[in-house]
Amino acid sequence: MFEELKKSLDKGIEYAFMNAEKLAQSAKDLAKENKLTKEEAKKLYEYLLKKSEEAKKTVEDDLQVLVKNTMKKMNIPSQDELKKLEDRIKKLEALKKAPVKAKTAPKTAKNTKANVKK
């Protein structure tokens, strides 16, 4: 019983990662073994295809979370963090290159002609 269960699980995992062509062939083989009608075989193929896509999506999502968490633990910056740093550097470089306006000394009352006594 346990061996049959393991074989079923292994087969399920194998189906999850098959491409559509191999999945179609497996559905045909299963349909033949179990004496299914064409309609039942088609439903079986669609079911296997749907489950395969769901399994791939789940694995992909889980893998993305795992990689993100691993990168965070290793202090590796994300693409977003790198982009923000690049933007900050560009702004700082632009400020550095911007021409500095010459400051003029404010005129005081002593320097004007009107205040000069004759």
HUVENUR-V108084 format. One record per backbone hydrogen bond with DSSP energy under -1.0 kcal/mol. NH is the residue of the N-H (numbers start at 1). CO is the residue of the C=O. If there is no record, write none. Layout:
# HUVENUR-V108084
NH/CO, NH/CO
This chain:
# HUVENUR-V108084
5/1, 6/2, 7/3, 8/4, 9/5, 10/6, 11/7, 12/8, 13/9, 14/10, 15/11, 16/12, 18/15, 23/19, 24/20, 25/21, 26/22, 27/23, 28/24, 29/25, 30/26, 31/27, 32/28, 33/29, 34/30, 36/31, 41/37, 42/38, 43/39, 44/40, 45/41, 46/42, 47/43, 48/44, 49/45, 50/46, 51/47, 52/48, 53/49, 54/50, 55/51, 56/52, 57/53, 58/54, 59/55, 60/56, 61/57, 62/58, 63/59, 64/60, 65/61, 66/62, 67/63, 68/64, 69/65, 70/66, 71/67, 72/68, 73/69, 74/70, 75/72, 76/71, 82/78, 83/79, 84/80, 85/81, 86/82, 87/83, 88/84, 89/85, 90/86, 91/87, 92/88, 93/89, 94/90, 95/91, 96/92, 97/93, 98/94, 116/113
